[in-house]
């Protein structure tokens, strides 16, 4: 009796750990899959922190970002369903055995402020991440040691359908979000946000102190300047970066600014308080931007000029790179310097485009989904493009569940109604046959 109680307790514990691991891995893999560029940027941060940024080409790092998301998502789904048990428990233990000491180092040395485990969906401090990983390591050890007690929900004959569909789904999701934009936007620059309001600090709150520094070059000499002592246009812009000097209340958006390349003037307030429409072309590194749709971008600029709308290109590239872009594409729109990290946060496309009205984000487009002449057939106040895009978390999640859960539920129904019944019937036939043989 005592042995049975221990077995039940062990079985409950193992399956509770299995569901915990499965849920965390599914969530972690999903938020990485819908934002492959965000995962790519975080991996680059890791490589830079460890001095390895020059070892791997960006294309290989981006592939690693997609593979990591797929690995975590598949491990989570397999653990949750109790399929591919040997592979999934080994991979869960291996991931936690690597990540736990790594996050301990991050917590102590703090080379990267956020581990990026859950993308922008749930930001943890390095010590919180280490604590979370200790719990998951204990769970993975329990699941690995007592993996025979994991309850299987899918028969072996049909588990290959679930495993293959899971792989295809997560890769298709990553490719879709890479070509378009993340289907769920967890960043502060989402549709419907008023940028100016998101930069404000509540009354009485102590603000964080940031220092924006500009690296400029003249006669082969590079020098660092602040906004207060920004020099004349005889200096050539090289780089801009925002540094946290003193931690305080941090508004959702804290590093957005627009510094005109032509005049050196800060036009942030002017743009964000403009009651009309403003197009923002965002290219964090203009020399790396895709120029395959440049004709469409120029057409949108011409459309904005024709109707009296604002149009600015935001980049962190040098004036030389901007000049080369203009020569290559025939761009006539004005450029502004903006912090590189802010631009990467704004949109996961290089280039991408925003439509603002009075500082509120109405639309976001990736380079492959820019509005054409068929969408911009009249002034913005008279067409759908000029209205705020409808974005619903529940609507999006419903679509995801429709594409992932419903097909698997259909397969599960076949598994339960056909395969398991057939196995039971075969089992009964074998049992009856054995009884007949014994009687003989």
N, C-alpha and C positions, 0 to 999 in steps of 0.2 A: 504493500500500500504506500509506504514511504517512497519507494522507488518510482511509483507511478506519479506521485505528487511532484517529485523533482523533475521528472520527464516533462510534465505539463508546464511547469514553471519555466523550464529551459526552452521549451517550444514556443511559449508565449514571448519570452524575452528575445529569442532569435528572430522571430517574425516581426516583432515591434522594431528591432534594430534594422531589419531588412526594409521595412516600410519607411523608416526615418531616412536611411541612406538613399533609397529609391526616390523619395520625394525631393530631397536636397539636390541629388544629381540631375533629376529631370528639370527642376527649376533653374539650376545653374547652367545646364546645357542649353535650355530653351532661350534664356536671356542672352547668352553668347551667340546662339544661332541667328537670332533676329537682328543682331547688331555686330556683324562680323568685322566691320571696320573699327568699332570700339574695342573689340578683343585684340585686333591687330595693333592698335595704338598702345594698349596696355602691355602687350608682349614687347613692343619696342621700348617702352619705359623700363621694363625688366632688363632687357639686353643692354640698354644704356647704363643702367645702375650698376651692372656687373662688368661693364667695359667690353661687351661682346657685340655691340651694335654693328661693327664692321665685318663680323664673321658671317652673317647670313643676309642674302639679298632680300629686299622687301617682298618679292613674290613668294619666296619660301616661308617667310614669317606669316604672310596672309594665309597661305595654305595651312600652316600650323594652327592658325586661329580657327579655321573652319573644322579641321580634324579634331581639335580639342573640344569644340562644342558638340560635335557628333559623338565623340567618345563618351563624354559625360552624359549626354541625353540617352544614348543606347544602354549604358550601364544602369542608369536609373530605371528605364522602362523594363529591362530584363530582370532586375532585382524585384521590381514591383509585381511583375507577373510570375516570377519564379521560373523563368526560362533561361537557357544557356547558363545554368548555375555555376558550373566550374569556371567558365570564362569571366562572368560578371563579378563573382566574389573575389577572384584573383585581381581583376583590374581595380575594383573598389579598394582593396587592401593596398595595392601598389600605388594608386593615386594618393591615398591618405598617408602612406609611409613616406612619400616624397614631399607632399605639401605641408605636413605638420612641422618637420624641422625647418623647412624653408620659411614658413610664416613666423616661426620663432625667431629666426634671424632677422626677418623684416621688422618684427616688433621691437627688437633690441637695437638694430642699426638704423632703421627707418630710412632706407634708401628710396623707397616708394611709399607715398602716403596712404594709398588705397590699393589693396591687393587685386581688386577687380574680380573677385570670385563670382559675384552676382551682377556684374556690369554696373549700369547706372540705376538698376531697379532697387537695389538695397546696398547702400554703402556702409561698410563696417570699418572701424579702426583696425590697425594691425594687431593689437592685443585682443580685440573682440574676435577677429578672424582666427587667431591662434587658439583661443578658447573653444571656438566652434569646431576647429579641426581636431582638437583633443577628444571631444565628445564623439565625433565621427570616426576617429581612429579606433576608439574603444568599440563602437558599434561594428566597424568593419572586421575587427579581430574576432568578435563574437560570431558574426555571420560566417566568417571563414572557417572557424574551428568547428562550429556545429551546422555546417551547410546542409547536412542530410536532413535536418529538421525544417528546412524551408518548405512551406506549402506551395505546391505547384497548382496554378490555375488553368494551365493550358497543357494539353496532351503533347507528347513528344512528336507525334505524327504531324502535327500542324504548327508547332512552334516556329518552324522555319519561315512560315508566312508572316508571323508577327515580327520576327527579327529582321527579315529583309525589308518589310514595309517601313519599319522604324528607321532603318538606315537611309532608305530612299527619301522618306519624308523630311528628315533633319537636313540632309544635303540640299534637297529642293528648296527648303525654307531659307537656308543660308544664301543660296544663289539668288533667290527672288529678292531678298532684302538687300543683297549686295548691288543688284541691278537697279532696284527702286530705292526705297528707304526703309528703315525698321518699321515693321507693321505696328509696333507699340513703341511710342516715344517716351522714354523715362527721363529725358534730359530737360533742363529748364526752358529751352527754346522750342517748346511744343506749340502746335496750332492753338490759338485762343489766348496765348499769354501776351500781356502788355509788357514789353521789355523795360520801359521806364519804371513802371510800378514794381516789377520784379527786382529792380536795382535799389529800391528805397529801403531804408532802415526804420523800423518802428521807433516811435518817440520814446526816449529814455534808454534805448539799447546802445551798448557800446560797440561801435563799428570796428571791424578788422581794419588794420592799416596796411595798405598795399602801396608798392612803389613800382611804377611803370618806368622801365629803363629802355632807352633807345641806343643801339650801337650804330654809329655813323662813321663814314670814312672820308678823308680828304687828303690828297697828296700822298696816298699810300699809308696814312696813319689812321688807325681806328680809335675812336673815343666814345665813352659812354655819357649819355645825357638824360636828364629828366624832362618832364613836360615844362617845368618852370624855366629851364635854361636851354630849351630846344633851339638849335642854331639856324642860320639862314640857309637858303637853298643851294649854297655852294658845297654843302656837305651831302654825301650820298648815303641813303639809308641802307643798312645791312640787316639789322634784326631788331625785333621788339620783344620784350618779355616782361611779365608782371610777377613780382615777388612779394610774398606775404611777409610783412615786417612784424606785425603784432596781431595775435588772434583775438577776435571778438565776435560779435554777431555777424554772420555771413549771409547776406541775401542770396536768393537762388541764382541771380545773375550779378556778378561782381567784377568781371574783367572785360566788359564790352565797351569799346570806344571806337570812334572813327576819326582818324587824323588825315586830312586831305593831303594827298601827295603833291598836288600843284601849289597849294598855298601854305601847307604846314598847319592849317587851322583845325582845331578840334570842333567837328560839326555834329557830334553825337546828339546834343540837346536839340539842335535844329531839325535833325531827321526824325527823332523820336516824338517830337511835338507837332510835326507836320500833319495837319488834318486831312490832307489828300493822300493819294496812294503813292507808295514808294517801292520800287523793285531793288532788291539787294542781290547782286551776283556774288556768291561766296566761293573763293578758291584759296584755300589756306596756303598752298604753294602753287603760284601761277605757272611756274616752269614745269610742273608735273601735271597740270590740269589737262583733261581730255578736250581736245579741240574739234572733235568730230561733229559737234552740233553748233559750231561757232556761227554759222549762217543764221540759225534760228535765234541765237542769243542777240545777234546784231539786229534782227528783225524786231525782237521784243524791245530793244533799246530805241529803235526808230518809232515803234508804236508809242512808247512812253513819251518821247519828245513831241510827237504829233498831238498827244492828248494832254500834255503839260504835267506828266507824272515824273517823280524823281527816279533816278536810276544811278546806282553807285556799285562799283566793284570793290569788294573787301578782300584783302590779301595780306600776308605777312612777308611776301617776297621783296626783293630789292628793287630799286627803281630801274636798274639795268634789265632785270627779268621782266618787269612790266613793259619796258620799251620793246623788248624782243617779242613779247606777246602781241603788242599793238602792231608791230611790223608784220608779224606772221598772220594775224587774223583781221587786220583792218579795224580793230576796236577803237571807237571814238568816245566811249563813256568814261567818266571820271573815276579815278582810283582812290581808295583810302587804305591806310595802314591800320591793321587790327591785330591784336595778340593772336599768335598761332594756335594756342590751346583753345581760346575762345572760338575760333573759326572751326576747329575740328569738332568742338562740342555743338556748335550751331547746326551743322548738317553733315551727314555721312556721305558726301558726294563731292568730288572735286572736278569740275565746279558743280554747285547747286544754286538754287535760287529761292528767295523769300519774296513774299508780297506783304507789305505792311500798310496799315492805315492808322494814323494817329498813334504809332508805336505798337499796335497790336498785330500779331502774326496771323494773317488770314490764310496763307497757303505756303507750303514748302514743296519744292520739286527737285528731284534728282536730275542729273544731266540727261538721262534717257527719257524723262517724262515732262519735259518743258512744254508749256502751252504753245500751240501753233496758231496760224492765221484763222483756222476754223473755230478756235476757242476765243480768240481776241478779235471778234468781228464788229465790236462796238465799244463805246466807253465802258469802263469797268463798273460804274454804278448801274448799268443796264444789263449786265450779263452775269452768269453764275460765277465766273472767275473772280469777280469783284466782291463776292459774298464769302463769309468765313466758311471754310471747309468743315463739313460735319465729321467729327471724330468721336467715336465711342469705344471705350475699353471693352465693354461687354459685347458689343457688336463684333469687334475684332476677335475676341476670345471665342465667341460663338462660331465664327468661321474656322478658326484653328481646330476647335473640337470637331466640327463637321468634317473637316478633311482628315483628321487623325483618328478620332475616337469612333466615328460611325463606321468606317470600313472595317476596323478591328472588331467592333461589336458584331458585325455581320459574320465575320469569320468565326468569332467566338460562338455565335448561335449555331453555326454549322458544326463546330466542335462538340457542343453540348448535345444538340438534337440528333446528330447523325453518327459521329465517330464514337462518342462515349456510349451511346445506346448500342451501337454495333459491337463494341468491345464487351459490354455487359451480356449481350445475347450470345456471343461466342463463348464467354465464360460459363454461362448457364448450360450451353450445349455440351461443353467439355465436362462439366460437373455431372450432368445427366448420363453422359457416356461412361464415365468412371463408375457410376452407381450400377449401370447395366452390366459392366464387365465384372464387378464384384459379385453380383447376383449369380452370374453364370459360374 
